[in-house]
């Protein structure tokens, strides 16, 4: 997608594509690529979400009383860390736990979830517009070089996957990425069986979902920064 919101992650994807043409897949550097991508992407998303949560808390002030699920968070850890933990992506005793409902509840529950959903579809439309423009530009270069043909095929595949991506798909893609990040963090050597391409399939919809989360929290933050009553 070459999304400018995360240029370093997009550079990592590009470097993998280049290295995969010249480096044998059994080499250690290639085996580490999926783990590096997982850790880098999930950590970048975590930073952005926590940042928006902190901005929201700063804007709330005494109005925090309007958000009881935030008020009851324990004081022993930073609240933004506890808020982020409500985005559940982990392996429990009963299997994978991929659920964002407790995070939505922090900000008002279903109303906030619908806000995120609305931002998701707007961002999805903007992303598809960019991809469509790239495909149009590459179509004139087909047959003039292997890289052009590769990029055209990849953008076309990406367009198709994003078009068929629902809000729930994107939500689960992000949480699935968070789950894999936790696995790698606990066992770097054996914590991940996914290929780089597998992780990239999580990454693209996850970007759209995280942007939608950010925009929704920012919308609420602006409400309180502007001095509206609770």
N, C-alpha and C positions, 0 to 999 in steps of 0.2 A: 504494500500500500504506500510505502515511502511517506508515512505520515509525519509531518514536520513537528508535531507535538512531542515526538520522542525520536529526535534525530540520531542519538547514539544507538538506540535499539535498531533503527533502520540501517545504520552503518554496520551493525553486527550481522544483520541478515545478509547484507550485500557481501560482507567479507566471507561469510559461510558459503555463499553461492560461488564465489571466486575460488575459495580454497577447495571446495568439493570437486572442482574440475581437475585439480592438480595433486591433491593429497589423498593417499589411500584411506579408505574409510576405517580401517583397523588401527590407524595411527592414533595415539593418545589424544592429540589435539582435536581430532574430529570427534572422538568419543566424548570429549568434554564440552563441545559446542552446545548440545541440548541443555546441559546443566547450567552453563554460563548464561544462556539465553533465558532459561526459567528463572534463575535467581535475579538477573538484571531486570527483566520485565516486571516480575512480581514486586521487587523492591522499589522500582520507579512508581508503580501504581500505588503502593503503600504510602510512599512519601507524599504523593499528591492528595490522596484521600485524607490522611492525617492532617495535612496542611489546611485543607478546607474545613475539617472538623474544628481545628484550633481557631480559625478565623470566625467560625460560627459562634463558638463559645465566647470569644472575645467580644463579639458584637452583642450577644445576649445580655450580659450583665445580670441584673436582678430578674430579668424576664425569663431566666432559666427555670423559674418555678412553673412556667407554662409547659415545660417538657419533663414530666415526672420520671420518665425512663432514663433521662440523663441525670436528674437529681439523685437517684438512688445508686448511681455508680459509686464504687468505693473510692476512698481518698488515697489509698496506699499506692496507686499507680496513676500516671497522667491520664486524664479523662479521654484525651484523643486516642490513646493506646487502647483503652477499654472499649471505646466506641468502634474502633477499627476491628477489634476482636469479634464484634457482633456479626461481621461478615464471615460466616462460618464456612471454612474450607479445610477440613481435616478428616483423618481416618479414625473413627471411633470404634467401640467394641462391637457395634452393630453394622459396621461398614462405613462407606463414605458419607460424610455429612457436608452437603453443599446447600446452604440456605442463607438467604439475605434478609429474611423477614424481621429478625430481631434488630437489624440495622435500620430498616425502614421505620420500625416502631419508635426508635429514638427520636425521629423527626415528625412523628404524627401518624405513622402507620400507613393505611391504604391511600390516603390523600397524597402523602409524600411519594409513595410508590408510583402512583399515576403521574406525578410530576416527572419522576425519573423516566418513566415510559415515554412520555411526550417528548422529552429532550432526546431520548434514544432515537426515536424515529426521525426527528429533525436532523440529528447528527448523521444518522445512517444515510439519509437522502443527500446530504452534503458530501459524504464520502463517495457515494456512488456517482455523483456528478463529476468528482475529480477523477475517479477511475475511468469513467466513460470518456473523458477528455483525453486521458493518457492513451487509451486504446485507439482512439481516432488518430492521434498523432503517430502511433507506432504502426498502424495499418499501412501507411504509405511507405514504410521502411522494410516491410516483410520481404524476405529473400535477399536482403542486402548485407546480412551479417547474422551470425549465430546468436549474438547477444540481443539483437532486435527481435528475432524470432522467439527467443526464450522469454524476454520481457512481455511480448505480446501474449503469449500463451499463459504466462503467469497472471498477468492483469485480467485476462479473460476469465480464468478460473476463479480469481479472487472476486471479481464482479458477480459471478454466479453464486458463490458461497455467501456473499454479503446480502444479495437480493433475497436469498432464501433463509436468512438469519432472523429469527424472531427475538423479541425482547428476552424471553426466557432462555433461549439459546445463548445469547450474549451474556446474560447473568451467570449461567452455568459455566460458560467458557472462562469467565474471570475467576469464579470460585474454584474451578478445576485447576486453573493455573496457580492459585494460592495454595491449594492442596499439594500440588507437585513441588512447589517451592518449599513447603514445610517438610516434605519427604527428603528433599535434597539437603536441607539444612540439618536434618537429623542423621542422615547417612549419605554423604556425598558420593561414595563409591558405588553403593547399591540402591540408592534411593529413587532412581529414575530409570524406567525402561522405554520411555517415549523417544522417538527420533526427533531431530531438529524440525522436520516438516510437521510432525504431530504437534509440537509446541507452537509452531507458527500458526496452525489452525486455531489454536486457543487464543493466540495473541491478537489477531486482527479484530474479531468481534469484541474481545475484552477491552481494547482501546476505546471503542465506541461506547461500551457500557460505562467505563470509568469516566469518560468525558461527560456522559449523561449524569452520573452521580455528582461530579464536580459542579456542573452547571446548576443542578437542583439545589445543592447546599449553598452555592453562591447566591441563588435567587432568594432563599430564606435569609441569608446573611444580610443582603441588601435591604430587606424589609426592616430589620432591626437597626441597621446603620442609619437608615433614613429617619429614625425616630418615631416609627409607627407604634401605637399603643399595643399592649399584649391583650 
